[in-house]
Amino acid sequence: TLGGSYRVAAVKERSGSLSVNLGTGTGPIVQDLDASDYAPAIFGLGAEMRWGKLGFFVEYRRDFWAAGRTHVYRGYPGDPKETDLYDADNFMLGGKWRMLPGLLATGGYGAFPARIGEGVTATSSTSNDGVSGVGFGNFRDLSRNALAIGGKYQTFGNQGYLASNIHYSWGARSVSEGSSAGDYSYKATMIGFGGVYGF
């Protein structure tokens, strides 16, 4: 079985104001904000093959983040109005095993590269001519790997089911001196569990 999909990009602009009270008796300082966010266009391809009780699948997805470089910014005073975004090629593969009638086991692996670069420091503390980059501690800014296993059991004469899964993700990154975020390294891991009963 072969399949494909495409989602168009969308720009999400927001306007508002930021009020800061410095406690000096002069009242709050109000700053107008014009922020923007971006949902990238996505192109995907997938294939699934089955042999008896075994099945295998592979998926490829390209996220077109680079087109949103000038559409992602917070709008704070002095903040850059450009973000160091790159297109990301994601790969996923896995398998299924129908162990017994009504009992299905699944497993998979995915590789998800970082969508954001290091950025460029602004020329002064009040200018917005820099380029925003990776944020320290942000898991989405890492190139990540993920493993997942799960199971599904049909119950009550195939009228309901029980399903559960566990996934483990990990990634690491080093940021060079002179970037918008400074010089540092960090790594992160994430473990998740899930379960559902359907009827």
PyMOL commands that set and color helices and strands:
alter all, ss='L'
color gray80, all
select helices_A, chain A and resi 66-71+139-141
alter helices_A, ss='H'
color red, helices_A
select strands_A, chain A and resi 2-7+10-20+29-39+41-51+54-64+88-100+103-112+144-155+160-175+184-198
alter strands_A, ss='S'
color yellow, strands_A
deselect
rebuild
show_as cartoon
